[in-house]
Amino acid sequence: MWQRKQTIYLVLALVAICFCLYLPVLGFTPMAMAPETLLYNLGSLGVEVVNKPWILFIFLALAFILNLVAIFMFKNRKLQMKLITWAAIACVGWYAYLLVCLDWSKISQYSVKLGVCLPLVAMVLNYMAFRGVKADEKLVRSMDRIR
């Protein structure tokens, strides 16, 4: 299991998702000249800028669980590819929900924190793992034809 490069990619995607769960995603300065508000995946410290921030956590938790299950599905490559695809879709959903739910009228300035780019890193790692699993499946199919 660990000798496959796609397993390493999936583990790195898990690490990126874990860091994203604990790091701030965005920093905001409300128009009232209040101190900076940090947005995390479960809420914000200061002024509430996202309506239901726990949905961000659900998207990342779903991506984490799908990646974790995909690591152990190395004998069923087709299911592994589906799980990897759905994990990447969960990361895209995280970005979509973040953009939709931000109330830009309350915000005068914002700063991007490290946590906002980690789901993108996880998506890239998922893509690389998907390509590795697909190459393994292609190799196994070619060996079946030779027999």
C-alpha positions as CSV (number, residue, x, y, z in Angstrom):
1,M,0.0,0.0,0.0
2,W,2.7,2.6,1.0
3,Q,4.9,1.8,-2.0
4,R,2.3,3.3,-4.4
5,K,2.9,7.0,-5.1
6,Q,-0.9,7.7,-5.1
7,T,-1.1,6.7,-1.5
8,I,1.6,9.3,-0.6
9,Y,-0.5,11.9,-2.6
10,L,-3.6,11.0,-0.7
11,V,-1.8,11.2,2.7
12,L,-0.5,14.6,1.8
13,A,-4.0,15.7,0.8
14,L,-5.2,14.5,4.2
15,V,-2.5,16.6,5.9
16,A,-3.4,19.7,3.8
17,I,-7.1,19.3,4.8
18,C,-6.2,18.8,8.5
19,F,-4.1,22.0,8.5
20,C,-7.0,23.8,6.7
21,L,-9.3,22.8,9.5
22,Y,-7.1,24.5,12.2
23,L,-5.7,27.5,10.3
24,P,-7.7,30.7,9.7
25,V,-9.1,31.0,6.2
26,L,-9.6,34.7,5.8
27,G,-9.1,37.9,7.8
28,F,-11.6,40.7,7.6
29,T,-11.6,44.3,8.7
30,P,-15.2,45.4,9.3
31,M,-16.2,48.9,8.2
32,A,-16.6,50.1,11.8
33,M,-12.8,50.1,12.3
34,A,-13.0,47.1,14.6
35,P,-10.0,44.8,15.0
36,E,-9.5,42.1,12.4
37,T,-11.9,39.2,12.3
38,L,-10.5,35.8,11.6
39,L,-12.7,33.3,9.8
40,Y,-12.1,29.6,10.6
41,N,-14.0,26.6,9.3
42,L,-16.2,26.4,12.3
43,G,-16.8,30.1,12.9
44,S,-15.2,33.4,13.2
45,L,-13.5,35.3,16.0
46,G,-15.1,38.7,16.2
47,V,-17.9,39.9,13.8
48,E,-19.9,37.1,12.2
49,V,-19.1,37.3,8.4
50,V,-20.4,33.9,7.2
51,N,-24.0,32.8,7.8
52,K,-23.4,29.2,8.6
53,P,-19.6,28.6,8.8
54,W,-20.0,25.0,10.1
55,I,-20.9,24.0,6.5
56,L,-17.3,24.8,5.5
57,F,-16.2,22.3,8.1
58,I,-18.6,19.7,6.7
59,F,-17.2,20.0,3.2
60,L,-13.6,19.5,4.5
61,A,-14.6,16.7,6.8
62,L,-16.3,14.9,3.9
63,A,-13.2,15.4,1.8
64,F,-11.0,14.1,4.6
65,I,-13.2,11.0,5.1
66,L,-13.3,10.2,1.4
67,N,-9.5,10.6,1.1
68,L,-9.0,8.4,4.1
69,V,-11.3,5.6,2.8
70,A,-9.7,5.9,-0.7
71,I,-6.3,5.1,0.8
72,F,-7.5,1.7,2.0
73,M,-9.4,0.9,-1.2
74,F,-6.2,0.0,-3.1
75,K,-7.5,-3.4,-4.2
76,N,-10.6,-1.8,-5.7
77,R,-9.2,0.8,-8.1
78,K,-12.4,1.9,-9.7
79,L,-14.0,2.7,-6.3
80,Q,-10.8,4.4,-5.3
81,M,-11.0,6.7,-8.4
82,K,-14.6,7.5,-7.6
83,L,-13.8,8.4,-4.0
84,I,-10.9,10.6,-5.0
85,T,-13.1,12.4,-7.5
86,W,-15.8,13.0,-4.9
87,A,-13.2,14.3,-2.4
88,A,-12.0,16.8,-5.0
89,I,-15.7,17.8,-5.6
90,A,-16.1,18.4,-1.9
91,C,-13.1,20.8,-2.0
92,V,-14.7,22.6,-4.9
93,G,-17.9,22.8,-2.9
94,W,-15.9,24.3,0.0
95,Y,-14.7,27.1,-2.3
96,A,-18.2,27.6,-3.8
97,Y,-19.8,27.9,-0.3
98,L,-17.1,30.3,0.9
99,L,-17.7,32.6,-2.0
100,V,-21.5,32.4,-1.9
101,C,-21.9,33.0,1.9
102,L,-19.5,35.9,2.4
103,D,-21.4,39.0,3.0
104,W,-19.2,41.5,1.3
105,S,-21.3,44.5,2.5
106,K,-19.9,44.1,6.0
107,I,-16.3,44.0,4.9
108,S,-14.1,46.9,3.9
109,Q,-10.8,45.0,3.6
110,Y,-9.9,41.4,3.7
111,S,-6.7,39.4,3.8
112,V,-6.1,35.9,2.5
113,K,-4.7,33.5,5.0
114,L,-2.9,30.2,4.4
115,G,-6.0,28.2,5.1
116,V,-7.7,29.3,1.9
117,C,-5.2,27.7,-0.4
118,L,-4.9,24.4,1.3
119,P,-8.1,22.9,-0.2
120,L,-6.6,23.8,-3.6
121,V,-3.4,21.9,-2.7
122,A,-5.6,18.9,-1.7
123,M,-7.4,19.1,-5.0
124,V,-4.1,19.1,-6.9
125,L,-2.9,16.1,-4.8
126,N,-6.2,14.3,-5.4
127,Y,-5.7,14.8,-9.2
128,M,-2.2,13.4,-9.0
129,A,-3.4,10.4,-7.0
130,F,-6.3,9.9,-9.5
131,R,-3.8,9.8,-12.4
132,G,-1.6,7.3,-10.5
133,V,-4.6,5.0,-9.8
134,K,-5.7,5.3,-13.4
135,A,-2.2,4.3,-14.6
136,D,-2.3,1.3,-12.3
137,E,-5.7,0.3,-13.7
138,K,-4.4,0.7,-17.2
139,L,-1.4,-1.5,-16.4
140,V,-3.5,-4.2,-14.8
141,R,-5.8,-4.2,-17.8
142,S,-2.9,-4.5,-20.2
143,M,-1.5,-7.5,-18.2
144,D,-4.9,-9.2,-18.4
145,R,-4.8,-8.9,-22.2
146,I,-1.3,-10.5,-22.4
147,R,-2.5,-13.6,-20.5
